[in-house]
Amino acid sequence: MKKLALHWQILLGMVLGVVFALLMNQFEWGATFIAKWIKPFGNIFINALKLIAVPLILASLIKGVSDLKDISKLSKMGGKTIGTYLITTVIAVCIGLALVNIIKPGHSISEETRAQLVENYKSDADSRIAQAEKQKQAGPLQALEDIVPSNIFQAASDNGNMLQVIFFAIFFGIGLILIPEEQAKPVKDFFDGFNEVILKLIDIIMLAAPYGVFALLAALVVEAPSADLFKALGWYAFSVVLGLAIMMIVYSLIVYLFTKKTPKFFFNGISPAQLLAFSTSSSAATLPLTMERVEEHLGVDEEVASFVLPIGATINMDGTSLYQAIAAVFIAQAFGIELSLGAQLGIIATATLSSIGSAAVPGAGMVMLVIVLAQAGIPEAGLALIFAVDRPLDMCRTTVNITGDAAVSMLVANSEGRLHDPKVKDWDDNYKTN
């Protein structure tokens, strides 16, 4: 019997988790049983993903920077790459905020449910608001100061310090470029192998994804306050998917305007990587295929792809930042919290910066969303409200993330005069010749 593809296993795990929770809700002891004996497995799965976030960034970014072999290329190409990534991320966040304010998915929750949510999470909300006030009192250059770690081992011990890890990885890669190649080779070989090991660990962890989402959804269903919350989640999911679809149009326009390549050419070239990203929900796991498709089928020079794409898998999270903007406002709406224009402008800045430090693994966007919620004074515990639909949305936003990486790599390659005719015309022709 043919084994089900991973993404179908995950969706099946979600459905079974919901059904199992509904059945257990018929017994008085059902909710307690799920909380004590089922939910911990979901937590273990999430912890395993967070476990490899720092090693993944260190390996992929050091490899990408050191592969440039020339510091002048780093400054020139790096400026174009990071600048373009930041622009597309800001566009994504603005699209997300516009949609969530128009559709207002959180307003479909009844006043009774809203009151229950506020009561359940009141202490957490007060704590988050106090932390947000503390952040406001920090100096204007505090964020810049925090990027440079005083101890890399201490920074690497906390996933919340991802920007510090990124700084160290780029700094370390620059050091490898500046020393003689024969001395750098053993270190580069180590990180190449280290990167492969981490990618294999992702494959292993993802084998447990169906069981992880089963446990997480079962726990969420028994903890959900009422049915109208699921109606609101439907509108929330619709808002996210609509925003991601608009970003796909934005990418096709970028490719057409700057490289004169048609949307059909672009999507034909990158579609296998999109499908893999959808099934794995990991930009990092998809990175090898993304690089192959961009080089062989979109015509991007290997040197450009080896720098732009690993950095993109680390800092270019357009789909994630769009989702964070929508999720933050949705949770605020669910709790009856009115966000001012200033607070929403703060979400733009925070979602952009937090997406830069987001690990390219499944569920990382949910972790980084905590930063966005804290900045806006929104209860962190509100994350539980969106976990029910996070898995399929994670699959969609990861697809957008790697599509954005590919689009930017074409733009940068074209600006450097390194965009060539593809070595293979399209996916089907490649297989016809083999």
Secondary structure, 3 states (H helix, E strand, C coil): CCCCCHHHHHHHHHHHHHHHHHHHCCCCCHHHHHHHHCHHHHHHHHHHHHHCHHHHHHHHHHHHHHCCCCHHHHHHHHHHHHHHHHHHHHHHHHHHHHHHHHHCHHHHCCHHHHHHHHHHCHHHHHHHHHHHHHHHCCCCCHHHHHHCCCCHHHHHCCHHHHHHHHHHHHHHHHHHHHCCHHHHHHHHHHHHHHHHHHHHHHHHHHCCHHHHHHHHHHHHHHHCCCCHHHHHHHHHHHHHHHHHHHHHHHHHHHHHHHHCCCHHHHHHHHHHHHHHHHHHCCHHHHHHHHHHHHHHHCCECHHHHHHHHHHHHHHCCHHHHHHHHHHHHHHHHHCCCCCCHHHHHHHHHHHHHHHHCCCCCCCHHHHHHHHHHHHHCCCHHHHHHHHHHHHHHHHHHHHHHHHHHHHHHHHHHHHCCCECCCCCCCHHHHHHCC
